[in-house]
């Protein structure tokens, strides 16, 4: 050991240990070495050190003197020396428990089993950064950026108040990820010009990276943030991403909300935050996080994202500070009030922001309203009583439809006198806001007040049908009239969603409504009614999601995404396991197309873990979802018994379609096992097909046929596979199933391609891509781009092939889908191009494709190409 301890690395600078198999990743090691040296750090690598020492002693000594661990992994586990139980590759990782770790996994290929096991352990290590790469050049860029961020983070920890990191220069060749843009306000902003200018200066010229607008509910934080974001579009060329956190109650779900707004899909493998980093890397994006107060414990997520991506900035609205390093707080004050100098001067008073806001909102409900010398003192008194809080002013002004200003002043005064102060632990202005909301509800009819309270259980928003459902049990009320009264009173806002009316409540108003339910002891009853509506909606949606109205129903359900989740949460909390299972099963197609199967898996695992007795059907559904989703993320032989039990339970319950669907997953698991059971898989698939047909389930029949075809395609029985895909396509078309058609067309394209019918394959891939894009099915879009890439490669167009492949890779990364695709066969086309004379053109075009937006990629893919 003394000899080992005496071995020294040939420098005294910060040392970065690079671990990988040597020959397999030779080019990557060269790229990483150059990246490390560009930062004036020292790479610690086998090939750079003295060799008189045994390899095991050498890497152990080097690790002991290193500061950072970089792990590169591809397909090979590495050599296991005689007398050892692990390879040097795994031993190096084990010996670096306290070092910061940057882990990089090369995409594509078939990894050795022991390497897969090691990678699973690495993914579970929350101290390791974990990213995917395709080329040595991409790897070098990732390592350079990650090392720079890591060093900045470590340096920041030595200071009391860290300075914000300087954003990196945006790459003009790289487009921003698709983001949810901020909503466009329908009214002008009054009295906040200076605040907007200040925010633009902070986030623009001063390059502040975390700004929090703080103040009580209803003070106008969100409206101010939207105005500032609109002015900052030039400073953030890659977009402003709007993240509405009002429906989010659990800090753990903030990452998911961010991903949703950035278009990044949750694959359920615990790496969603890393996917966000990958999607944002190098982009100049402003994240507008609205209503952060109820998830303030998630502030660490925001800090982590800012540290990992130096080019982004964050604008937060919250009732409380995040209280993290680097936060710049801006307190949003009430609007200025009239002074004695404004008495009798209508022109001067009209310029006072609080009065100007009242007048504008009053004219919205009473177009002939005018500010006069006669009513000016009354209006000034009203806005003063409301402390200049914008929401309070809007709620009060809405009453001018039925009340004269003096009547409004008198009623408002009495309400405030009764409710003065509110709860002692509430801020003063929030107490005023609560008083205003209570007054606004008290002038409603009693039945309308009950409807208002019940509508508070909706998360995010609600449809007209949902509002009618919640009002159906309230005696003496017309639901439409009650809803109109709430809209008139600015307690509910109406929006158009295509040809449907959609309604929302401000977060503070919704909280007040729920408070009333709790006070009256009717909150549980209201949540039961809410869950019942969405259970019924799911039953109605089940068959429609497999038919001609599929796309419309997916869009409709997406509008109610937060309500669907809230309904499930209530059912879980009430331990209504049968209802949870039925709800998940009815909406299976929506969860799939919408990329939400990871959440379903978590719900079903909660059902299984509860320890309560379950009906056979509920257990069958829970086993199916937990095992099937796990299989697509990480195939494992241990899943097979769960699939078999699920199929048996569906059969005992008399559900032929459920049994058939479980048998499909069982067959795939049997084929992917370490010792594939080809005969058993074949029997399961054919029984699945028979069951679907006997049940008259066209959607299931199409899925079963396409799976049989995929298995035959993998086994190189191409003509048989084509026949299966043709049959699946015919069934899907007869049932107007857009998703089934898109899937069958894609697989049919590969069969035609392998038969040498390139033009026929092109048509299939194009139709499949168009169908997936129309449905918003991101995974289908990626598959379609990969198929058309192979067509371009076969036609000798390396540049087009490169652009399409780069675009597909970017879609997978931005949407959280960049795990190795399961049923695309494009890699052999990629390998052929890389081995040929066009490799340089292909790789350069691949970089161009990665810079494309999804829209540009679709336009390129579907443009006329040489036949």
Helices and strands as residue ranges (DSSP letters): H 2-6, E 15-19, H 26-38, E 42-44, G 46-48, H 55-64, E 68-73, H 88-94, E 100-106, H 113-123, E 128-133, H 136-156, H 193-200, I 201-205, E 210-214, H 221-231, E 240-244, G 251-253, H 254-262, H 272-280, E 286-290, G 293-298, H 299-308, E 313-318, E 328-331, G 340-342, H 346-350, H 353-365, H 373-385, H 390-397, G 398-401, H 405-419, H 428-442, H 446-455, E 462-463, H 464-471, H 479-488, E 493-497, E 500-504, H 507-520, H 523-544, H 550-559, H 561-573, H 577-586, H 588-593, H 597-609, H 616-633, G 637-639, H 640-652, H 656-672, H 678-695, H 698-714, H 718-734, H 738-754, H 758-775, H 778-794, H 798-814, H 827-834, H 839-850, H 854-862
